[in-house]
C-alpha cells in the first residue's frame, strides 16, 4: 500500500467503556478502518485524563477507573480519512475527533516472520 508524503492524521479520543454494537468502540473503529483499507490504526490507553464533563479518569490504585481514556490514531490520504469520517460519526457518542496534516517520512512493513 502506498501512503502519500502529505497525509492526514485522524485522532479520536474516547473512553475505554464506550461501546458500539456490543463491542468496545475502539475495537469497532479499528476494525472499520481496516475494512475500509486505511493505512493503519493504533490504539493508545492512557493512565489519566478528563474530557468535556471534566470528570477525572485515572489508573491510580485508590481511584481505579473502569473508563480510562483511549486515543485512536489513523494516518492516511486526506480523501480516505474524509470518507472514514462519514462512517465514524454515527459510531461516536461522546468524545473528541481531531484532524491535522502530517508529513509521512517512512511507511513500510517489517520483515516477514516465519
Secondary structure in CASP SS format (residue, H / E / C, confidence):
PFRMAT SS
TARGET T0000
AUTHOR 0000-0000-0000
METHOD secondary structure of the structure
MODEL  1
X C 1.00
X C 1.00
X C 1.00
X C 1.00
X C 1.00
X E 1.00
X E 1.00
X E 1.00
X E 1.00
X E 1.00
X E 1.00
X E 1.00
X E 1.00
X E 1.00
X E 1.00
X C 1.00
X C 1.00
X C 1.00
X E 1.00
X E 1.00
X C 1.00
X C 1.00
X E 1.00
X E 1.00
X H 1.00
X H 1.00
X H 1.00
X H 1.00
X H 1.00
X H 1.00
X H 1.00
X H 1.00
X H 1.00
X H 1.00
X H 1.00
X C 1.00
X C 1.00
X C 1.00
X C 1.00
X C 1.00
X E 1.00
X E 1.00
X E 1.00
X E 1.00
X E 1.00
X C 1.00
X C 1.00
X E 1.00
X E 1.00
X C 1.00
X C 1.00
X C 1.00
X C 1.00
X C 1.00
X C 1.00
X C 1.00
X E 1.00
X E 1.00
X C 1.00
X C 1.00
X H 1.00
X H 1.00
X H 1.00
X C 1.00
X C 1.00
X C 1.00
X C 1.00
X C 1.00
X E 1.00
X E 1.00
X E 1.00
X E 1.00
X E 1.00
X E 1.00
X E 1.00
X E 1.00
X C 1.00
X H 1.00
X H 1.00
X H 1.00
X H 1.00
X H 1.00
X H 1.00
X H 1.00
X H 1.00
X H 1.00
X H 1.00
X H 1.00
X H 1.00
X H 1.00
X H 1.00
X C 1.00
X C 1.00
X C 1.00
X C 1.00
X E 1.00
X E 1.00
X E 1.00
X E 1.00
X E 1.00
X E 1.00
X E 1.00
X E 1.00
X C 1.00
X C 1.00
X C 1.00
X C 1.00
X C 1.00
X C 1.00
X C 1.00
X C 1.00
X C 1.00
X C 1.00
X C 1.00
END
